């Protein structure tokens, strides 16, 4: 089970705020005017609990194309684009399609998987975001807010079935020939074939061999009868 993450280290939060201040200057400081720096760092550390250095780097990179500093909730989405409901939906659809073919899929967070399960894998793959928007956003919000999540189970192995590609004439002919050969090989062998062969062409055989072949056939006929 995946549990709620621990807060971001304060040193990370402090450096992050410094980077944002360097990017936006007074626009950033004015947005947080009147708030103690230590309290600001603590708040960001708590809200960014569980975020990795790579995710924070993604958020900072996204800020470079924004003229105004993001709010804390906006920065969270910049770090984790999949928190946007529509983006999360598309990731979940791709994940469900992968699982239908036996692949685990890419799930940035267990909540995406369990929300998709609640909506229904079939509906997720079949319908558009606009059709499932209300159901998806509700399920996604509920599962994201749980704080603890069951691990994503391994996908069910896919059994290979018959191909939907129609067989060519050559393939059919080859199959018929193979079946004919198999049938011929499966016919019961004549245990007295050697005796029949001798009697059919006794020339050069000794009288004893010919008589033995006769007795073998006579005994075989008695058993069959």
N, C-alpha and C positions, 0 to 999 in steps of 0.2 A: 504494500500500500504506500502511495506517495502522500506525505504529510506536508503541512504548511511549512514554507521555507523560513530560514533564519534571516534576520535583518542584514542589510548590506553593511560591511565594515564602515565605521565612521570615517576612517581615512579615505576610503573610496568615495564616500558621499562628499566629503570636503573637497577633494580634488575635482570631482565632477562639477561641483558648483563653481569652482575657480575657472574651469574650462568654459563653462557657460557664460561666466562674467567676462572672460576674455573675448568670446565670440560676439556678445551683444552689448558690452559696455554698460552705459547708464540705463539702457532699456531693461536690462536684467535687474540691476540694483533697484530701480524704481518699482519694478513689479513686486519686489519683496521688501520694500522700504518699511522700516519700523519693526522688523522681525530680527531677533538676535541670531547671529551667524551660527552659534552652537545649536540653537533650537531648529534652525533651518536645516542644518546638516543632519540632525537627528530625525526630523520628519522625512527627509528624502531617503535616509537609510532604512527607515521602517517601511515606507511605501515601495521601495525598490528591493524588498526582501527576495532573495533567491535569484536575482538577476546576475548574469555572468558578465565578465569583462567584455566578451565579444558582443553581447547584447547592448551594453552601454556604448560601445564603440559604434554600433549601428545607429543608435539614437543620436549620438553626437554628429555623425556623418550626415544624418538627415537634417539636422539643424542648420547646416551650412547653406542650404537652399531656402531657408526660411528667414525673412527679414525681421520677424519679431520673435522674442524668446517664447518657448512653449510653457504652458502651465505644467504642473507636475503630472496630472492625468494625461495631457497631450504627450509629454515626454515618454511616459510609460508605453503608449501606443507606438511611438516612433521606435522604441527599442524592440518592441514585440508587435510587428505589423499584424500578426495573426489574432491579436486581441480585437481588431476591428471585426464586427460580426460577419460582414460579407466576405472578407478575406478568410476568416476562419471557416466559413461555409465551404468555400472553394477548396481549401486544404483538406477538409473533412471528406468532401466528395471524392477527391483524388485518392485519399486514404482508403475509403470504402471500395473503390474500384480495384485498388491493389489487393485488398483482402479477398475479393471475389476470385482473384487469380492465384491465391495462395501466398501472396507477398504481405509482409507486415505493414507496409505503408509508412508514411512520414507523419508523425504526430508530435508537434512541438510541445503539447501538454495533454495529459490524460483527459482533461475536461472536454477537449474537442471530440475525442473518441466516444466518451460516454454520452455526450449530447447527441452525437450522430446515431448512437444506438437507440436513444430515447425517441428521436424523430423517426427512425427506421431506415436501415441501410437501403432497402429497396426504393423508398421514397426519395432518399438523398440522391441516389444515382439517377432516378427517373425524372424528377421535377426540378424546376429552376429555383434560384434564390428568391425571386419575387413571389413564387407560389408558396414557398415554405418559410418566408421571412418571419412571420409572427411566431410560428412554432419553433423555428430554429433559434431566434433571439431569446425566446423564453427559456428554452432548454439550455442554451449556452450560458446564459446569465446564472441560472440556478446551479449548474455544475461548476462554473468558475468560482462561485461563492461558497462552495462546500468546505474548503480548507483542507480536506483530505480526500484522496482519490484512489480507487482500486487500480492496480496495475493493469495495463492493457494486455489481454490474453493473446497468445500466439494464434495466428490465423489457422483455420481448418484446412488440412491438406486437400488439394484439388485432385480428384481422380480423373485421369485422362479418359475421355469418351471417344466414340466414333467420330471421325472427321465429317464435317458438313460439306466438304468439297466432293462433288460428284465424281465417281470413278470414270476413267477414260476407257475406251474400248480395249486398248492394250492391257490395261490393268485387269479388266474383267476376263479377257482371254487368258491372261497369265494365271488368274485365280482359278479358272475352270480347269486348266491344265494341271495345276497343283493339286486340286481336289481329286482329279481323275487319277493322278499318280498315287496319291495317298490311299484312295479306294483300292487300287490294284495291289498295292503293297500290303493292304490289310486283309486281303482274301486269305482264307485258311490254306495252308500248304498241304499238298497231297503226300502223306507219309510213305506211300508205296510207289512214288513216281519212279524210283530207281528200278523197281521190279517191272513196271510197265515198259520202261525204256529197254530193258534187257529182252523182254519177250517180243517187243516190236522189231528188234533187230538182233536175233540170237546168233547171227553169223560170227564165228570166231570165239564164241563162248563155250566153255566146257559144259558137258551134260549136267554136272553137279550144280553149276551156277544157274542153269536154266531151270532145273527142278526146284531149286531153292526159291527162285523168283515166282514160280507157279504156286508153291505152297504159301508164300507170303501173300499173294493176291487172294488165294482161296480163303485163308484165315481172315483177311481183311473184309472180304465180302460176307463172311459168316458173322463177323462182329457188327457190320453195318446192318445186315438183315435182322 
